[in-house]
Amino acid sequence: MPDEQPNTATLDPHVIVNPSRRASPPALDIDHQRDVLARLKRIEGQLRGIRKMIEEPRLCIAILQQLAAAEAAIGRVSHVILKFHVEKCVPHSIAQGSDEHTESLAELVDIVDRFSR
């Protein structure tokens, strides 16, 4: 069997998966893609529900509770991707050499700074 490609039929058709790139930094693998996409679909549903709550209208406290839940869910998606980046992408760039290493660590510091705000 020549170079089997992962089955991406269940993934969003607008997502481009290119597992054949060897020298570039790793992208999310299929399992992480599926996990993140499932989380994002749930968040989309939450946001549609919040919009409906505002249109109905509903009590502010109920809307705020749902907004807090959606924000927390987005934070968990960010955490999954950040963890993958630290475990896969940073070691990959370190193995590429000092220029890649320096750039990767600067990017990591920058993104951690953004998450801590």
C-alpha positions as CSV (number, residue, x, y, z in Angstrom):
1,M,0.0,0.0,0.0
2,P,1.6,3.3,-1.1
3,D,1.8,6.0,1.6
4,E,-1.6,5.6,3.3
5,Q,-3.2,9.0,4.1
6,P,-5.3,9.3,7.2
7,N,-9.1,9.3,6.7
8,T,-10.1,12.9,7.0
9,A,-13.7,12.4,5.7
10,T,-15.1,13.2,9.1
11,L,-13.2,16.4,9.5
12,D,-14.4,19.8,8.3
13,P,-13.9,19.9,4.5
14,H,-12.4,23.4,4.7
15,V,-9.5,22.1,6.9
16,I,-6.4,21.3,4.9
17,V,-4.4,18.4,6.3
18,N,-0.9,18.0,4.8
19,P,0.8,15.1,6.6
20,S,3.5,14.8,3.9
21,R,5.4,17.9,5.0
22,R,8.6,16.6,6.6
23,A,10.9,19.5,7.2
24,S,8.3,22.0,8.4
25,P,7.2,22.2,12.0
26,P,4.6,19.6,13.0
27,A,0.9,20.6,12.6
28,L,-1.8,19.2,14.8
29,D,-2.1,15.4,14.2
30,I,-5.4,13.8,13.3
31,D,-6.4,13.0,16.8
32,H,-5.7,16.6,18.0
33,Q,-7.5,18.0,15.0
34,R,-10.6,15.9,15.7
35,D,-10.6,16.9,19.4
36,V,-10.2,20.6,18.7
37,L,-12.8,20.6,15.9
38,A,-15.3,18.8,18.2
39,R,-14.7,21.3,20.9
40,L,-15.1,24.2,18.5
41,K,-18.3,22.8,17.2
42,R,-19.7,22.7,20.7
43,I,-18.5,26.2,21.3
44,E,-20.3,27.3,18.1
45,G,-23.5,25.7,19.5
46,Q,-23.0,27.6,22.8
47,L,-22.6,30.9,21.0
48,R,-25.7,30.3,18.9
49,G,-27.5,29.6,22.2
50,I,-26.2,32.8,23.7
51,R,-27.4,34.8,20.6
52,K,-30.8,33.2,21.0
53,M,-30.9,34.1,24.7
54,I,-30.2,37.8,23.8
55,E,-32.8,37.8,21.1
56,E,-35.5,36.3,23.4
57,P,-34.5,38.3,25.8
58,R,-33.2,36.4,28.8
59,L,-31.9,37.6,32.2
60,C,-28.5,39.2,32.0
61,I,-27.1,36.8,34.7
62,A,-28.1,33.8,32.6
63,I,-26.4,35.3,29.5
64,L,-23.3,36.1,31.5
65,Q,-23.1,32.5,32.9
66,Q,-23.3,31.1,29.4
67,L,-20.6,33.6,28.2
68,A,-18.3,32.6,31.0
69,A,-18.8,28.9,30.0
70,A,-18.0,29.7,26.4
71,E,-14.9,31.6,27.4
72,A,-13.8,28.7,29.5
73,A,-14.3,26.3,26.6
74,I,-12.3,28.5,24.3
75,G,-9.5,28.6,27.0
76,R,-9.5,24.8,27.0
77,V,-9.1,24.7,23.2
78,S,-6.2,27.1,23.5
79,H,-4.6,24.9,26.2
80,V,-4.9,21.8,24.1
81,I,-3.1,23.5,21.2
82,L,-0.5,25.2,23.4
83,K,0.3,21.8,25.0
84,F,0.7,20.3,21.6
85,H,3.0,23.2,20.5
86,V,5.2,22.8,23.6
87,E,5.4,19.0,23.3
88,K,5.8,18.7,19.5
89,C,6.6,22.0,17.7
90,V,9.2,23.5,20.1
91,P,11.3,20.3,20.3
92,H,11.1,20.0,16.5
93,S,12.5,23.6,16.1
94,I,15.2,23.0,18.7
95,A,16.3,20.0,16.7
96,Q,16.5,22.2,13.6
97,G,19.3,24.4,14.9
98,S,20.0,27.6,16.8
99,D,18.1,30.1,14.6
100,E,15.0,28.0,14.7
101,H,15.5,27.4,18.4
102,T,15.7,31.1,19.2
103,E,12.7,32.0,17.1
104,S,10.6,29.1,18.6
105,L,11.4,30.1,22.1
106,A,10.6,33.7,21.4
107,E,7.2,32.7,19.9
108,L,6.6,30.5,23.0
109,V,7.3,33.3,25.4
110,D,5.0,35.6,23.4
111,I,2.1,33.2,23.3
112,V,2.4,32.4,27.0
113,D,2.4,36.1,27.7
114,R,-0.8,36.5,25.8
115,F,-2.5,33.7,27.6
116,S,-1.5,35.1,31.0
117,R,-3.4,38.4,30.4
